[in-house]
Amino acid sequence: LRGFGFGSYGRVGVGTDMLGSTARAVSVVTHAPRIVEGPYIELDLDYDVPVEGPWAIRTTTTLALLEDLFHYSGDFSSMLALRNAFVSFVWNDTVEVWAGSRMYRGDDIYLLDYWPLDNLNTLGGGVGLRLDRFELRFHAGANRLADDFSFQEVDVSGRLFGAERVVLMDRQRTIASLGASYRLLGEPAGPALKLKVYFELHHLAAGTLRYEDRTTEVLPEDFGWVGGLQLGGWGFGDRLTHVNLFFRFGQGLGAFNEMAIPFGFDADKRTFPRAREILFGLSANYERGIFGVVGGGYLRSFADADPNLYDTDDGWEFVIDVRPYVVLWGPFQAAVDLSYQQRFPTGMSPTALEVLDPAIFQLAPMLIFAPLGPGTYSRPHLRVVYRLAFLNEGALDLYPAEDPRHDEQLVHYLGVQVEWWFNSSYR
């Protein structure tokens, strides 16, 4: 046991759009390439409780800092989030029991910063079983978002004096997940092949919303589920070579992010059973000597629950992103990120009065300083990045007419970025 442990993930960058303004990411899909990102920092603190016998006990706390930093905005306030606060109990490296607040994740598509299957932010608990080739994880938890769709409170006159705050509506969303994976071939270090099956069940309680004129609206209970498969292979080259194929199907609430407010309801103000999401995803990384390439992408179909068949919210989208790199000398690497993203909505643009297919092509060469050696996942990284993005007519149409970006077909970015991670709670 190591006692206290500290870990961190972070990214900080500064850049310009070459016109004297702040550089921004451009996107027409749900999960866009992660070339231009805002600052984000996680601080992990864990402690291994000294115990005798077969149990290992660890407490994990993760504090995250978001939004602009003081040195850029001049504002001392900062958005803080407690991403992890849980205790895990592990018996003989085989059975885990945990409870608390946790980021509950599986494998991701790194270039898109996206987890196609298990990516839950949950307040709950779970159990896990790990044998030689087989792993099973179950969890159940809840959230209740601070918005009028889920939670409402008002000030009323107190029974004795002053005002009192009363909760009028409190709709918890309950989520249960079950994932099982089996290593079909190979050893843990690879080469190896695994198959994973994943399932989620969602339930949102009913509630009554009260408006300012004291009229009310009944919001019914809602349901959803997610089912998915993952086929993954690793260890077919140097270091962290891998490939993962994902399939995801979500219905009702399962078609939306668990931390997002659903939209596009049916006549009964529900998302189930009409809302649905279908996604096929790919993540791959190959490294050999001084060369490496990482890639990712997905094809996604989404439809909300409203009866409108020609809705701009509904349709298909896809994104593909590839980033090859080569070691130039010592810790210096050169890389280029190439990506293309496009949406195919079923409805017409309300301004152009025709169906437009928004698309963005991005080219981003970069020079990387990686003192800990080559590799896609070697960190820390210091990067000098130039990004050129080309937006078609459909992408520009997504901006309001008053937005200065409405007429900028070519969007530039030039910046310096640093990214690090070590002893991170989920890496």
Stockholm file with secondary structure:
# STOCKHOLM 1.0

chainA/1-427         LRGFGFGSYGRVGVGTDMLGSTARAVSVVTHAPRIVEGPYIELDLDYDVPVEGPWAIRTTTTLALLEDLFHYSGDFSSMLALRNAFVSFVWNDTVEVWAGSRMYRGDDIYLLDYWPLDNLNTLGGGVGLRLDRFELRFHAGANRLADDFSFQEVDVSGRLFGAERVVLMDRQRTIASLGASYRLLGEPAGPALKLKVYFELHHLAAGTLRYEDRTTEVLPEDFGWVGGLQLGGWGFGDRLTHVNLFFRFGQGLGAFNEMAIPFGFDADKRTFPRAREILFGLSANYERGIFGVVGGGYLRSFADADPNLYDTDDGWEFVIDVRPYVVLWGPFQAAVDLSYQQRFPTGMSPTALEVLDPAIFQLAPMLIFAPLGPGTYSRPHLRVVYRLAFLNEGALDLYPAEDPRHDEQLVHYLGVQVEWWFNSSYR
#=GR chainA/1-427 SS CCCEEEEEEEEEEEEECSSSSBCCCCCSSSSCCCSSCCCEEEEEEEEEECCCSSEEEEEEEEEEEESCCHHHHCCCCCEEEEEEEEEEEEETTTEEEEEEEEEEECCCBGGGTBCSSCEEEEEEEEEEEECSSEEEEEEEEEECCSSTTTEEEEEEECSSSSEEEEEEEECCEEEEEEEEEEEEEECTTSSEEEEEEEEEEEEECCEEEECTTSCEEEECCEEEEEEEEEEEEECSSSTTCEEEEEEEEEEEGGGSCTTSCCCCCCTTSCCTTTCEEEEEEEEEEEEETTEEEEEEEEEEEEECSSSCSSCTTCEEEEEEEEEEEEEEETTEEEEEEEEEEEEEESSCCTTTSSCCCCEEEEEEEEEEECTTCSSTTCSCEEEEEEEEEEECHHHHHTSCTTSGGGGCSEEEEEEEEEEEEESCTTC
#=GC SS_cons         CCCEEEEEEEEEEEEECSSSSBCCCCCSSSSCCCSSCCCEEEEEEEEEECCCSSEEEEEEEEEEEESCCHHHHCCCCCEEEEEEEEEEEEETTTEEEEEEEEEEECCCBGGGTBCSSCEEEEEEEEEEEECSSEEEEEEEEEECCSSTTTEEEEEEECSSSSEEEEEEEECCEEEEEEEEEEEEEECTTSSEEEEEEEEEEEEECCEEEECTTSCEEEECCEEEEEEEEEEEEECSSSTTCEEEEEEEEEEEGGGSCTTSCCCCCCTTSCCTTTCEEEEEEEEEEEEETTEEEEEEEEEEEEECSSSCSSCTTCEEEEEEEEEEEEEEETTEEEEEEEEEEEEEESSCCTTTSSCCCCEEEEEEEEEEECTTCSSTTCSCEEEEEEEEEEECHHHHHTSCTTSGGGGCSEEEEEEEEEEEEESCTTC
//
